[in-house]
Amino acid sequence: MAHQSGSSTAHYAGNRKSLNIKRAYQRKYNKKKKEVNRRVELKRINRQKGTYGNGDGKDVSHKKDGTVFMEKASKNRARNRSRK
C-alpha cells in the first residue's frame, strides 16, 4: 500500500513561504529551555536503557503517571495526533 500525504503536506508543498514560516517557528520552539531539557532527559533515559543509537527502533515513551517505558518509535510518535 502506497503512503498517502496528509493535507498539511499538500499545503506546504504548494506554499513555500508558509513552509519557511513554520520552519522558523519550529527552530525557535526547539531552542526553548523546556524543550531542550525534555530532549536531554529522554536521551539520558535512552542511554541508560542501552537503546540510544543502536537502531532498534525503540523510543522512551511516557505514561500518564509520569513513568517511562520502551515502545516502538512509530507507535510512540503516532499517538495523540488529531484524526478526522
mmCIF file of the N, C-alpha and C atoms, coordinates in Angstrom:
data_MODEL
# 
_entry.id   MODEL 
# 
loop_
_atom_site.group_PDB 
_atom_site.id 
_atom_site.type_symbol 
_atom_site.label_atom_id 
_atom_site.label_alt_id 
_atom_site.label_comp_id 
_atom_site.label_asym_id 
_atom_site.label_entity_id 
_atom_site.label_seq_id 
_atom_site.pdbx_PDB_ins_code 
_atom_site.Cartn_x 
_atom_site.Cartn_y 
_atom_site.Cartn_z 
_atom_site.occupancy 
_atom_site.B_iso_or_equiv 
_atom_site.pdbx_formal_charge 
_atom_site.auth_seq_id 
_atom_site.auth_comp_id 
_atom_site.auth_asym_id 
_atom_site.auth_atom_id 
_atom_site.pdbx_PDB_model_num 
ATOM 1   N N  . MET A 1 1  ? 0.842   -1.172 0.000  1.00 0.00 ? 1  MET A N  1 
ATOM 2   C CA . MET A 1 1  ? 0.000   0.000  0.000  1.00 0.00 ? 1  MET A CA 1 
ATOM 3   C C  . MET A 1 1  ? 0.888   1.236  0.000  1.00 0.00 ? 1  MET A C  1 
ATOM 4   N N  . ALA A 1 2  ? 0.606   2.173  -0.889 1.00 0.00 ? 2  ALA A N  1 
ATOM 5   C CA . ALA A 1 2  ? 1.393   3.400  -1.001 1.00 0.00 ? 2  ALA A CA 1 
ATOM 6   C C  . ALA A 1 2  ? 1.027   4.371  0.109  1.00 0.00 ? 2  ALA A C  1 
ATOM 7   N N  . HIS A 1 3  ? 2.028   5.133  0.536  1.00 0.00 ? 3  HIS A N  1 
ATOM 8   C CA . HIS A 1 3  ? 1.805   6.133  1.580  1.00 0.00 ? 3  HIS A CA 1 
ATOM 9   C C  . HIS A 1 3  ? 1.075   7.336  0.978  1.00 0.00 ? 3  HIS A C  1 
ATOM 10  N N  . GLN A 1 4  ? 0.061   7.802  1.663  1.00 0.00 ? 4  GLN A N  1 
ATOM 11  C CA . GLN A 1 4  ? -0.690  8.964  1.196  1.00 0.00 ? 4  GLN A CA 1 
ATOM 12  C C  . GLN A 1 4  ? -0.312  10.177 2.039  1.00 0.00 ? 4  GLN A C  1 
ATOM 13  N N  . SER A 1 5  ? -0.072  11.292 1.376  1.00 0.00 ? 5  SER A N  1 
ATOM 14  C CA . SER A 1 5  ? 0.295   12.519 2.079  1.00 0.00 ? 5  SER A CA 1 
ATOM 15  C C  . SER A 1 5  ? -0.931  13.124 2.732  1.00 0.00 ? 5  SER A C  1 
ATOM 16  N N  . GLY A 1 6  ? -0.723  13.746 3.875  1.00 0.00 ? 6  GLY A N  1 
ATOM 17  C CA . GLY A 1 6  ? -1.804  14.416 4.570  1.00 0.00 ? 6  GLY A CA 1 
ATOM 18  C C  . GLY A 1 6  ? -2.076  15.778 3.973  1.00 0.00 ? 6  GLY A C  1 
ATOM 19  N N  . SER A 1 7  ? -3.112  16.430 4.476  1.00 0.00 ? 7  SER A N  1 
ATOM 20  C CA . SER A 1 7  ? -3.485  17.728 3.932  1.00 0.00 ? 7  SER A CA 1 
ATOM 21  C C  . SER A 1 7  ? -2.434  18.796 4.234  1.00 0.00 ? 7  SER A C  1 
ATOM 22  N N  . SER A 1 8  ? -1.761  18.703 5.396  1.00 0.00 ? 8  SER A N  1 
ATOM 23  C CA . SER A 1 8  ? -0.735  19.711 5.696  1.00 0.00 ? 8  SER A CA 1 
ATOM 24  C C  . SER A 1 8  ? 0.467   19.524 4.772  1.00 0.00 ? 8  SER A C  1 
ATOM 25  N N  . THR A 1 9  ? 0.791   18.292 4.428  1.00 0.00 ? 9  THR A N  1 
ATOM 26  C CA . THR A 1 9  ? 1.894   18.035 3.499  1.00 0.00 ? 9  THR A CA 1 
ATOM 27  C C  . THR A 1 9  ? 1.589   18.659 2.149  1.00 0.00 ? 9  THR A C  1 
ATOM 28  N N  . ALA A 1 10 ? 0.374   18.479 1.691  1.00 0.00 ? 10 ALA A N  1 
ATOM 29  C CA . ALA A 1 10 ? -0.029  19.052 0.408  1.00 0.00 ? 10 ALA A CA 1 
ATOM 30  C C  . ALA A 1 10 ? 0.001   20.579 0.472  1.00 0.00 ? 10 ALA A C  1 
ATOM 31  N N  . HIS A 1 11 ? -0.436  21.132 1.588  1.00 0.00 ? 11 HIS A N  1 
ATOM 32  C CA . HIS A 1 11 ? -0.441  22.585 1.755  1.00 0.00 ? 11 HIS A CA 1 
ATOM 33  C C  . HIS A 1 11 ? 0.970   23.157 1.662  1.00 0.00 ? 11 HIS A C  1 
ATOM 34  N N  . TYR A 1 12 ? 1.909   22.564 2.423  1.00 0.00 ? 12 TYR A N  1 
ATOM 35  C CA . TYR A 1 12 ? 3.271   23.092 2.445  1.00 0.00 ? 12 TYR A CA 1 
ATOM 36  C C  . TYR A 1 12 ? 4.015   22.830 1.144  1.00 0.00 ? 12 TYR A C  1 
ATOM 37  N N  . ALA A 1 13 ? 3.631   21.793 0.409  1.00 0.00 ? 13 ALA A N  1 
ATOM 38  C CA . ALA A 1 13 ? 4.267   21.504 -0.874 1.00 0.00 ? 13 ALA A CA 1 
ATOM 39  C C  . ALA A 1 13 ? 4.008   22.625 -1.875 1.00 0.00 ? 13 ALA A C  1 
ATOM 40  N N  . GLY A 1 14 ? 2.831   23.217 -1.797 1.00 0.00 ? 14 GLY A N  1 
ATOM 41  C CA . GLY A 1 14 ? 2.488   24.296 -2.727 1.00 0.00 ? 14 GLY A CA 1 
ATOM 42  C C  . GLY A 1 14 ? 2.616   25.686 -2.141 1.00 0.00 ? 14 GLY A C  1 
ATOM 43  N N  . ASN A 1 15 ? 3.143   25.793 -0.940 1.00 0.00 ? 15 ASN A N  1 
ATOM 44  C CA . ASN A 1 15 ? 3.210   27.073 -0.240 1.00 0.00 ? 15 ASN A CA 1 
ATOM 45  C C  . ASN A 1 15 ? 4.570   27.233 0.431  1.00 0.00 ? 15 ASN A C  1 
ATOM 46  N N  . ARG A 1 16 ? 5.596   27.536 -0.350 1.00 0.00 ? 16 ARG A N  1 
ATOM 47  C CA . ARG A 1 16 ? 6.963   27.611 0.166  1.00 0.00 ? 16 ARG A CA 1 
ATOM 48  C C  . ARG A 1 16 ? 7.104   28.673 1.257  1.00 0.00 ? 16 ARG A C  1 
ATOM 49  N N  . LYS A 1 17 ? 6.444   29.811 1.102  1.00 0.00 ? 17 LYS A N  1 
ATOM 50  C CA . LYS A 1 17 ? 6.538   30.880 2.108  1.00 0.00 ? 17 LYS A CA 1 
ATOM 51  C C  . LYS A 1 17 ? 5.970   30.405 3.445  1.00 0.00 ? 17 LYS A C  1 
ATOM 52  N N  . SER A 1 18 ? 4.832   29.740 3.391  1.00 0.00 ? 18 SER A N  1 
ATOM 53  C CA . SER A 1 18 ? 4.203   29.212 4.590  1.00 0.00 ? 18 SER A CA 1 
ATOM 54  C C  . SER A 1 18 ? 5.100   28.167 5.258  1.00 0.00 ? 18 SER A C  1 
ATOM 55  N N  . LEU A 1 19 ? 5.742   27.318 4.461  1.00 0.00 ? 19 LEU A N  1 
ATOM 56  C CA . LEU A 1 19 ? 6.658   26.310 4.989  1.00 0.00 ? 19 LEU A CA 1 
ATOM 57  C C  . LEU A 1 19 ? 7.843   26.966 5.699  1.00 0.00 ? 19 LEU A C  1 
ATOM 58  N N  . ASN A 1 20 ? 8.386   28.023 5.116  1.00 0.00 ? 20 ASN A N  1 
ATOM 59  C CA . ASN A 1 20 ? 9.510   28.720 5.736  1.00 0.00 ? 20 ASN A CA 1 
ATOM 60  C C  . ASN A 1 20 ? 9.117   29.364 7.063  1.00 0.00 ? 20 ASN A C  1 
ATOM 61  N N  . ILE A 1 21 ? 7.895   29.874 7.156  1.00 0.00 ? 21 ILE A N  1 
ATOM 62  C CA . ILE A 1 21 ? 7.404   30.458 8.408  1.00 0.00 ? 21 ILE A CA 1 
ATOM 63  C C  . ILE A 1 21 ? 7.286   29.366 9.464  1.00 0.00 ? 21 ILE A C  1 
ATOM 64  N N  . LYS A 1 22 ? 6.746   28.220 9.073  1.00 0.00 ? 22 LYS A N  1 
ATOM 65  C CA . LYS A 1 22 ? 6.606   27.096 10.002 1.00 0.00 ? 22 LYS A CA 1 
ATOM 66  C C  . LYS A 1 22 ? 7.973   26.636 10.501 1.00 0.00 ? 22 LYS A C  1 
ATOM 67  N N  . ARG A 1 23 ? 8.933   26.515 9.603  1.00 0.00 ? 23 ARG A N  1 
ATOM 68  C CA . ARG A 1 23 ? 10.277  26.070 9.987  1.00 0.00 ? 23 ARG A CA 1 
ATOM 69  C C  . ARG A 1 23 ? 10.948  27.064 10.927 1.00 0.00 ? 23 ARG A C  1 
ATOM 70  N N  . ALA A 1 24 ? 10.753  28.356 10.687 1.00 0.00 ? 24 ALA A N  1 
ATOM 71  C CA . ALA A 1 24 ? 11.325  29.379 11.565 1.00 0.00 ? 24 ALA A CA 1 
ATOM 72  C C  . ALA A 1 24 ? 10.733  29.262 12.964 1.00 0.00 ? 24 ALA A C  1 
ATOM 73  N N  . TYR A 1 25 ? 9.423   29.065 13.040 1.00 0.00 ? 25 TYR A N  1 
ATOM 74  C CA . TYR A 1 25 ? 8.764   28.890 14.338 1.00 0.00 ? 25 TYR A CA 1 
ATOM 75  C C  . TYR A 1 25 ? 9.302   27.647 15.041 1.00 0.00 ? 25 TYR A C  1 
ATOM 76  N N  . GLN A 1 26 ? 9.439   26.548 14.299 1.00 0.00 ? 26 GLN A N  1 
ATOM 77  C CA . GLN A 1 26 ? 9.896   25.301 14.895 1.00 0.00 ? 26 GLN A CA 1 
ATOM 78  C C  . GLN A 1 26 ? 11.321  25.424 15.424 1.00 0.00 ? 26 GLN A C  1 
ATOM 79  N N  . ARG A 1 27 ? 12.191  26.118 14.684 1.00 0.00 ? 27 ARG A N  1 
ATOM 80  C CA . ARG A 1 27 ? 13.560  26.330 15.153 1.00 0.00 ? 27 ARG A CA 1 
ATOM 81  C C  . ARG A 1 27 ? 13.568  27.105 16.466 1.00 0.00 ? 27 ARG A C  1 
ATOM 82  N N  . LYS A 1 28 ? 12.731  28.128 16.538 1.00 0.00 ? 28 LYS A N  1 
ATOM 83  C CA . LYS A 1 28 ? 12.637  28.940 17.753 1.00 0.00 ? 28 LYS A CA 1 
ATOM 84  C C  . LYS A 1 28 ? 12.089  28.109 18.917 1.00 0.00 ? 28 LYS A C  1 
ATOM 85  N N  . TYR A 1 29 ? 11.063  27.322 18.658 1.00 0.00 ? 29 TYR A N  1 
ATOM 86  C CA . TYR A 1 29 ? 10.446  26.492 19.682 1.00 0.00 ? 29 TYR A CA 1 
ATOM 87  C C  . TYR A 1 29 ? 11.434  25.458 20.222 1.00 0.00 ? 29 TYR A C  1 
ATOM 88  N N  . ASN A 1 30 ? 12.199  24.842 19.318 1.00 0.00 ? 30 ASN A N  1 
ATOM 89  C CA . ASN A 1 30 ? 13.142  23.799 19.718 1.00 0.00 ? 30 ASN A CA 1 
ATOM 90  C C  . ASN A 1 30 ? 14.288  24.330 20.565 1.00 0.00 ? 30 ASN A C  1 
ATOM 91  N N  . LYS A 1 31 ? 14.518  25.635 20.547 1.00 0.00 ? 31 LYS A N  1 
ATOM 92  C CA . LYS A 1 31 ? 15.583  26.243 21.344 1.00 0.00 ? 31 LYS A CA 1 
ATOM 93  C C  . LYS A 1 31 ? 15.142  26.581 22.760 1.00 0.00 ? 31 LYS A C  1 
ATOM 94  N N  . LYS A 1 32 ? 13.839  26.497 23.028 1.00 0.00 ? 32 LYS A N  1 
ATOM 95  C CA . LYS A 1 32 ? 13.348  26.824 24.365 1.00 0.00 ? 32 LYS A CA 1 
ATOM 96  C C  . LYS A 1 32 ? 13.969  25.896 25.394 1.00 0.00 ? 32 LYS A C  1 
ATOM 97  N N  . LYS A 1 33 ? 14.280  26.459 26.549 1.00 0.00 ? 33 LYS A N  1 
ATOM 98  C CA . LYS A 1 33 ? 14.934  25.707 27.615 1.00 0.00 ? 33 LYS A CA 1 
ATOM 99  C C  . LYS A 1 33 ? 14.137  24.453 27.990 1.00 0.00 ? 33 LYS A C  1 
ATOM 100 N N  . LYS A 1 34 ? 12.825  24.581 28.066 1.00 0.00 ? 34 LYS A N  1 
ATOM 101 C CA . LYS A 1 34 ? 11.969  23.459 28.435 1.00 0.00 ? 34 LYS A CA 1 
ATOM 102 C C  . LYS A 1 34 ? 12.094  22.309 27.429 1.00 0.00 ? 34 LYS A C  1 
ATOM 103 N N  . GLU A 1 35 ? 12.104  22.631 26.145 1.00 0.00 ? 35 GLU A N  1 
ATOM 104 C CA . GLU A 1 35 ? 12.203  21.606 25.102 1.00 0.00 ? 35 GLU A CA 1 
ATOM 105 C C  . GLU A 1 35 ? 13.591  20.973 25.071 1.00 0.00 ? 35 GLU A C  1 
ATOM 106 N N  . VAL A 1 36 ? 14.623  21.786 25.259 1.00 0.00 ? 36 VAL A N  1 
ATOM 107 C CA . VAL A 1 36 ? 15.984  21.258 25.286 1.00 0.00 ? 36 VAL A CA 1 
ATOM 108 C C  . VAL A 1 36 ? 16.121  20.277 26.451 1.00 0.00 ? 36 VAL A C  1 
ATOM 109 N N  . ASN A 1 37 ? 15.635  20.686 27.630 1.00 0.00 ? 37 ASN A N  1 
ATOM 110 C CA . ASN A 1 37 ? 15.712  19.814 28.803 1.00 0.00 ? 37 ASN A CA 1 
ATOM 111 C C  . ASN A 1 37 ? 14.923  18.531 28.603 1.00 0.00 ? 37 ASN A C  1 
ATOM 112 N N  . ARG A 1 38 ? 13.788  18.620 27.930 1.00 0.00 ? 38 ARG A N  1 
ATOM 113 C CA . ARG A 1 38 ? 12.967  17.438 27.659 1.00 0.00 ? 38 ARG A CA 1 
ATOM 114 C C  . ARG A 1 38 ? 13.740  16.446 26.796 1.00 0.00 ? 38 ARG A C  1 
ATOM 115 N N  . ARG A 1 39 ? 14.381  16.938 25.742 1.00 0.00 ? 39 ARG A N  1 
ATOM 116 C CA . ARG A 1 39 ? 15.154  16.055 24.866 1.00 0.00 ? 39 ARG A CA 1 
ATOM 117 C C  . ARG A 1 39 ? 16.359  15.457 25.586 1.00 0.00 ? 39 ARG A C  1 
ATOM 118 N N  . VAL A 1 40 ? 17.008  16.263 26.413 1.00 0.00 ? 40 VAL A N  1 
ATOM 119 C CA . VAL A 1 40 ? 18.162  15.777 27.175 1.00 0.00 ? 40 VAL A CA 1 
ATOM 120 C C  . VAL A 1 40 ? 17.737  14.638 28.097 1.00 0.00 ? 40 VAL A C  1 
ATOM 121 N N  . GLU A 1 41 ? 16.614  14.807 28.771 1.00 0.00 ? 41 GLU A N  1 
ATOM 122 C CA . GLU A 1 41 ? 16.113  13.781 29.691 1.00 0.00 ? 41 GLU A CA 1 
ATOM 123 C C  . GLU A 1 41 ? 15.794  12.480 28.947 1.00 0.00 ? 41 GLU A C  1 
ATOM 124 N N  . LEU A 1 42 ? 15.147  12.592 27.786 1.00 0.00 ? 42 LEU A N  1 
ATOM 125 C CA . LEU A 1 42 ? 14.807  11.397 27.017 1.00 0.00 ? 42 LEU A CA 1 
ATOM 126 C C  . LEU A 1 42 ? 16.056  10.678 26.518 1.00 0.00 ? 42 LEU A C  1 
ATOM 127 N N  . LYS A 1 43 ? 17.055  11.446 26.087 1.00 0.00 ? 43 LYS A N  1 
ATOM 128 C CA . LYS A 1 43 ? 18.304  10.827 25.645 1.00 0.00 ? 43 LYS A CA 1 
ATOM 129 C C  . LYS A 1 43 ? 18.997  10.124 26.811 1.00 0.00 ? 43 LYS A C  1 
ATOM 130 N N  . ARG A 1 44 ? 18.970  10.752 27.980 1.00 0.00 ? 44 ARG A N  1 
ATOM 131 C CA . ARG A 1 44 ? 19.604  10.162 29.157 1.00 0.00 ? 44 ARG A CA 1 
ATOM 132 C C  . ARG A 1 44 ? 18.974  8.807  29.479 1.00 0.00 ? 44 ARG A C  1 
ATOM 133 N N  . ILE A 1 45 ? 17.652  8.757  29.472 1.00 0.00 ? 45 ILE A N  1 
ATOM 134 C CA . ILE A 1 45 ? 16.947  7.501  29.751 1.00 0.00 ? 45 ILE A CA 1 
ATOM 135 C C  . ILE A 1 45 ? 17.254  6.464  28.669 1.00 0.00 ? 45 ILE A C  1 
ATOM 136 N N  . ASN A 1 46 ? 17.264  6.901  27.420 1.00 0.00 ? 46 ASN A N  1 
ATOM 137 C CA . ASN A 1 46 ? 17.558  6.005  26.305 1.00 0.00 ? 46 ASN A CA 1 
ATOM 138 C C  . ASN A 1 46 ? 18.950  5.398  26.442 1.00 0.00 ? 46 ASN A C  1 
ATOM 139 N N  . ARG A 1 47 ? 19.925  6.219  26.849 1.00 0.00 ? 47 ARG A N  1 
ATOM 140 C CA . ARG A 1 47 ? 21.284  5.712  27.041 1.00 0.00 ? 47 ARG A CA 1 
ATOM 141 C C  . ARG A 1 47 ? 21.337  4.717  28.196 1.00 0.00 ? 47 ARG A C  1 
ATOM 142 N N  . GLN A 1 48 ? 20.622  5.021  29.281 1.00 0.00 ? 48 GLN A N  1 
ATOM 143 C CA . GLN A 1 48 ? 20.599  4.122  30.433 1.00 0.00 ? 48 GLN A CA 1 
ATOM 144 C C  . GLN A 1 48 ? 20.030  2.761  30.050 1.00 0.00 ? 48 GLN A C  1 
ATOM 145 N N  . LYS A 1 49 ? 19.033  2.762  29.193 1.00 0.00 ? 49 LYS A N  1 
ATOM 146 C CA . LYS A 1 49 ? 18.400  1.508  28.780 1.00 0.00 ? 49 LYS A CA 1 
ATOM 147 C C  . LYS A 1 49 ? 19.204  0.797  27.693 1.00 0.00 ? 49 LYS A C  1 
ATOM 148 N N  . GLY A 1 50 ? 20.249  1.461  27.178 1.00 0.00 ? 50 GLY A N  1 
ATOM 149 C CA . GLY A 1 50 ? 21.119  0.850  26.181 1.00 0.00 ? 50 GLY A CA 1 
ATOM 150 C C  . GLY A 1 50 ? 20.559  0.850  24.782 1.00 0.00 ? 50 GLY A C  1 
ATOM 151 N N  . THR A 1 51 ? 19.601  1.713  24.491 1.00 0.00 ? 51 THR A N  1 
ATOM 152 C CA . THR A 1 51 ? 18.988  1.707  23.164 1.00 0.00 ? 51 THR A CA 1 
ATOM 153 C C  . THR A 1 51 ? 19.317  2.946  22.343 1.00 0.00 ? 51 THR A C  1 
ATOM 154 N N  . TYR A 1 52 ? 20.068  3.883  22.901 1.00 0.00 ? 52 TYR A N  1 
ATOM 155 C CA . TYR A 1 52 ? 20.353  5.118  22.163 1.00 0.00 ? 52 TYR A CA 1 
ATOM 156 C C  . TYR A 1 52 ? 21.350  4.850  21.039 1.00 0.00 ? 52 TYR A C  1 
ATOM 157 N N  . GLY A 1 53 ? 20.921  5.095  19.807 1.00 0.00 ? 53 GLY A N  1 
ATOM 158 C CA . GLY A 1 53 ? 21.810  4.985  18.655 1.00 0.00 ? 53 GLY A CA 1 
ATOM 159 C C  . GLY A 1 53 ? 22.098  3.572  18.183 1.00 0.00 ? 53 GLY A C  1 
ATOM 160 N N  . ASN A 1 54 ? 21.393  2.566  18.673 1.00 0.00 ? 54 ASN A N  1 
ATOM 161 C CA . ASN A 1 54 ? 21.687  1.206  18.227 1.00 0.00 ? 54 ASN A CA 1 
ATOM 162 C C  . ASN A 1 54 ? 20.763  0.737  17.107 1.00 0.00 ? 54 ASN A C  1 
ATOM 163 N N  . GLY A 1 55 ? 19.840  1.590  16.681 1.00 0.00 ? 55 GLY A N  1 
ATOM 164 C CA . GLY A 1 55 ? 18.993  1.259  15.540 1.00 0.00 ? 55 GLY A CA 1 
ATOM 165 C C  . GLY A 1 55 ? 17.918  0.237  15.819 1.00 0.00 ? 55 GLY A C  1 
ATOM 166 N N  . ASP A 1 56 ? 17.507  0.068  17.066 1.00 0.00 ? 56 ASP A N  1 
ATOM 167 C CA . ASP A 1 56 ? 16.485  -0.924 17.386 1.00 0.00 ? 56 ASP A CA 1 
ATOM 168 C C  . ASP A 1 56 ? 15.069  -0.414 17.161 1.00 0.00 ? 56 ASP A C  1 
ATOM 169 N N  . GLY A 1 57 ? 14.917  0.872  16.836 1.00 0.00 ? 57 GLY A N  1 
ATOM 170 C CA . GLY A 1 57 ? 13.595  1.422  16.551 1.00 0.00 ? 57 GLY A CA 1 
ATOM 171 C C  . GLY A 1 57 ? 12.739  1.677  17.771 1.00 0.00 ? 57 GLY A C  1 
ATOM 172 N N  . LYS A 1 58 ? 13.346  1.709  18.958 1.00 0.00 ? 58 LYS A N  1 
ATOM 173 C CA . LYS A 1 58 ? 12.595  1.924  20.200 1.00 0.00 ? 58 LYS A CA 1 
ATOM 174 C C  . LYS A 1 58 ? 12.762  3.369  20.680 1.00 0.00 ? 58 LYS A C  1 
ATOM 175 N N  . ASP A 1 59 ? 11.718  3.873  21.310 1.00 0.00 ? 59 ASP A N  1 
ATOM 176 C CA . ASP A 1 59 ? 11.705  5.199  21.920 1.00 0.00 ? 59 ASP A CA 1 
ATOM 177 C C  . ASP A 1 59 ? 11.345  5.065  23.389 1.00 0.00 ? 59 ASP A C  1 
ATOM 178 N N  . VAL A 1 60 ? 11.718  6.075  24.163 1.00 0.00 ? 60 VAL A N  1 
ATOM 179 C CA . VAL A 1 60 ? 11.249  6.166  25.538 1.00 0.00 ? 60 VAL A CA 1 
ATOM 180 C C  . VAL A 1 60 ? 9.887   6.846  25.473 1.00 0.00 ? 60 VAL A C  1 
ATOM 181 N N  . SER A 1 61 ? 8.872   6.206  26.019 1.00 0.00 ? 61 SER A N  1 
ATOM 182 C CA . SER A 1 61 ? 7.520   6.731  25.992 1.00 0.00 ? 61 SER A CA 1 
ATOM 183 C C  . SER A 1 61 ? 7.062   7.022  27.414 1.00 0.00 ? 61 SER A C  1 
ATOM 184 N N  . HIS A 1 62 ? 6.248   8.047  27.559 1.00 0.00 ? 62 HIS A N  1 
ATOM 185 C CA . HIS A 1 62 ? 5.753   8.434  28.877 1.00 0.00 ? 62 HIS A CA 1 
ATOM 186 C C  . HIS A 1 62 ? 4.334   7.939  29.103 1.00 0.00 ? 62 HIS A C  1 
ATOM 187 N N  . LYS A 1 63 ? 4.095   7.436  30.306 1.00 0.00 ? 63 LYS A N  1 
ATOM 188 C CA . LYS A 1 63 ? 2.737   7.095  30.714 1.00 0.00 ? 63 LYS A CA 1 
ATOM 189 C C  . LYS A 1 63 ? 2.140   8.303  31.416 1.00 0.00 ? 63 LYS A C  1 
ATOM 190 N N  . LYS A 1 64 ? 0.843   8.289  31.624 1.00 0.00 ? 64 LYS A N  1 
ATOM 191 C CA . LYS A 1 64 ? 0.173   9.426  32.260 1.00 0.00 ? 64 LYS A CA 1 
ATOM 192 C C  . LYS A 1 64 ? 0.621   9.644  33.697 1.00 0.00 ? 64 LYS A C  1 
ATOM 193 N N  . ASP A 1 65 ? 1.057   8.575  34.365 1.00 0.00 ? 65 ASP A N  1 
ATOM 194 C CA . ASP A 1 65 ? 1.504   8.719  35.753 1.00 0.00 ? 65 ASP A CA 1 
ATOM 195 C C  . ASP A 1 65 ? 2.950   9.215  35.866 1.00 0.00 ? 65 ASP A C  1 
ATOM 196 N N  . GLY A 1 66 ? 3.613   9.480  34.718 1.00 0.00 ? 66 GLY A N  1 
ATOM 197 C CA . GLY A 1 66 ? 4.961   10.021 34.729 1.00 0.00 ? 66 GLY A CA 1 
ATOM 198 C C  . GLY A 1 66 ? 6.059   9.005  34.548 1.00 0.00 ? 66 GLY A C  1 
ATOM 199 N N  . THR A 1 67 ? 5.728   7.717  34.614 1.00 0.00 ? 67 THR A N  1 
ATOM 200 C CA . THR A 1 67 ? 6.750   6.699  34.410 1.00 0.00 ? 67 THR A CA 1 
ATOM 201 C C  . THR A 1 67 ? 7.049   6.572  32.919 1.00 0.00 ? 67 THR A C  1 
ATOM 202 N N  . VAL A 1 68 ? 8.196   5.961  32.612 1.00 0.00 ? 68 VAL A N  1 
ATOM 203 C CA . VAL A 1 68 ? 8.587   5.791  31.214 1.00 0.00 ? 68 VAL A CA 1 
ATOM 204 C C  . VAL A 1 68 ? 8.773   4.312  30.905 1.00 0.00 ? 68 VAL A C  1 
ATOM 205 N N  . PHE A 1 69 ? 8.619   3.976  29.635 1.00 0.00 ? 69 PHE A N  1 
ATOM 206 C CA . PHE A 1 69 ? 8.835   2.606  29.179 1.00 0.00 ? 69 PHE A CA 1 
ATOM 207 C C  . PHE A 1 69 ? 9.267   2.648  27.724 1.00 0.00 ? 69 PHE A C  1 
ATOM 208 N N  . MET A 1 70 ? 9.836   1.543  27.243 1.00 0.00 ? 70 MET A N  1 
ATOM 209 C CA . MET A 1 70 ? 10.295  1.466  25.861 1.00 0.00 ? 70 MET A CA 1 
ATOM 210 C C  . MET A 1 70 ? 9.140   1.042  24.961 1.00 0.00 ? 70 MET A C  1 
ATOM 211 N N  . GLU A 1 71 ? 9.080   1.689  23.793 1.00 0.00 ? 71 GLU A N  1 
ATOM 212 C CA . GLU A 1 71 ? 7.990   1.421  22.858 1.00 0.00 ? 71 GLU A CA 1 
ATOM 213 C C  . GLU A 1 71 ? 8.505   1.641  21.444 1.00 0.00 ? 71 GLU A C  1 
ATOM 214 N N  . LYS A 1 72 ? 7.888   0.952  20.468 1.00 0.00 ? 72 LYS A N  1 
ATOM 215 C CA . LYS A 1 72 ? 8.248   1.179  19.078 1.00 0.00 ? 72 LYS A CA 1 
ATOM 216 C C  . LYS A 1 72 ? 8.098   2.659  18.756 1.00 0.00 ? 72 LYS A C  1 
ATOM 217 N N  . ALA A 1 73 ? 9.083   3.216  18.071 1.00 0.00 ? 73 ALA A N  1 
ATOM 218 C CA . ALA A 1 73 ? 9.072   4.638  17.754 1.00 0.00 ? 73 ALA A CA 1 
ATOM 219 C C  . ALA A 1 73 ? 7.830   5.027  16.957 1.00 0.00 ? 73 ALA A C  1 
ATOM 220 N N  . SER A 1 74 ? 7.416   4.185  16.023 1.00 0.00 ? 74 SER A N  1 
ATOM 221 C CA . SER A 1 74 ? 6.261   4.510  15.192 1.00 0.00 ? 74 SER A CA 1 
ATOM 222 C C  . SER A 1 74 ? 4.987   4.614  16.017 1.00 0.00 ? 74 SER A C  1 
ATOM 223 N N  . LYS A 1 75 ? 4.844   3.762  17.016 1.00 0.00 ? 75 LYS A N  1 
ATOM 224 C CA . LYS A 1 75 ? 3.662   3.812  17.893 1.00 0.00 ? 75 LYS A CA 1 
ATOM 225 C C  . LYS A 1 75 ? 3.702   5.053  18.776 1.00 0.00 ? 75 LYS A C  1 
ATOM 226 N N  . ASN A 1 76 ? 4.873   5.330  19.335 1.00 0.00 ? 76 ASN A N  1 
ATOM 227 C CA . ASN A 1 76 ? 5.035   6.450  20.251 1.00 0.00 ? 76 ASN A CA 1 
ATOM 228 C C  . ASN A 1 76 ? 4.794   7.787  19.546 1.00 0.00 ? 76 ASN A C  1 
ATOM 229 N N  . ARG A 1 77 ? 5.305   7.919  18.350 1.00 0.00 ? 77 ARG A N  1 
ATOM 230 C CA . ARG A 1 77 ? 5.210   9.196  17.632 1.00 0.00 ? 77 ARG A CA 1 
ATOM 231 C C  . ARG A 1 77 ? 3.860   9.386  16.964 1.00 0.00 ? 77 ARG A C  1 
ATOM 232 N N  . ALA A 1 78 ? 3.107   8.328  16.792 1.00 0.00 ? 78 ALA A N  1 
ATOM 233 C CA . ALA A 1 78 ? 1.810   8.428  16.133 1.00 0.00 ? 78 ALA A CA 1 
ATOM 234 C C  . ALA A 1 78 ? 0.685   8.754  17.120 1.00 0.00 ? 78 ALA A C  1 
ATOM 235 N N  . ARG A 1 79 ? 0.906   8.520  18.392 1.00 0.00 ? 79 ARG A N  1 
ATOM 236 C CA . ARG A 1 79 ? -0.135  8.716  19.388 1.00 0.00 ? 79 ARG A CA 1 
ATOM 237 C C  . ARG A 1 79 ? -0.479  10.191 19.546 1.00 0.00 ? 79 ARG A C  1 
ATOM 238 N N  . ASN A 1 80 ? -1.717  10.456 19.836 1.00 0.00 ? 80 ASN A N  1 
ATOM 239 C CA . ASN A 1 80 ? -2.229  11.805 20.127 1.00 0.00 ? 80 ASN A CA 1 
ATOM 240 C C  . ASN A 1 80 ? -2.202  12.751 18.952 1.00 0.00 ? 80 ASN A C  1 
ATOM 241 N N  . ARG A 1 81 ? -2.154  12.219 17.759 1.00 0.00 ? 81 ARG A N  1 
ATOM 242 C CA . ARG A 1 81 ? -2.289  13.081 16.572 1.00 0.00 ? 81 ARG A CA 1 
ATOM 243 C C  . ARG A 1 81 ? -3.781  13.288 16.340 1.00 0.00 ? 81 ARG A C  1 
ATOM 244 N N  . SER A 1 82 ? -4.095  14.449 15.799 1.00 0.00 ? 82 SER A N  1 
ATOM 245 C CA . SER A 1 82 ? -5.515  14.702 15.529 1.00 0.00 ? 82 SER A CA 1 
ATOM 246 C C  . SER A 1 82 ? -5.962  13.835 14.367 1.00 0.00 ? 82 SER A C  1 
ATOM 247 N N  . ARG A 1 83 ? -7.164  13.351 14.472 1.00 0.00 ? 83 ARG A N  1 
ATOM 248 C CA . ARG A 1 83 ? -7.712  12.492 13.426 1.00 0.00 ? 83 ARG A CA 1 
ATOM 249 C C  . ARG A 1 83 ? -9.008  13.106 12.923 1.00 0.00 ? 83 ARG A C  1 
ATOM 250 N N  . LYS A 1 84 ? -9.315  12.799 11.655 1.00 0.00 ? 84 LYS A N  1 
ATOM 251 C CA . LYS A 1 84 ? -10.548 13.311 11.062 1.00 0.00 ? 84 LYS A CA 1 
ATOM 252 C C  . LYS A 1 84 ? -11.740 12.553 11.556 1.00 0.00 ? 84 LYS A C  1 
# 
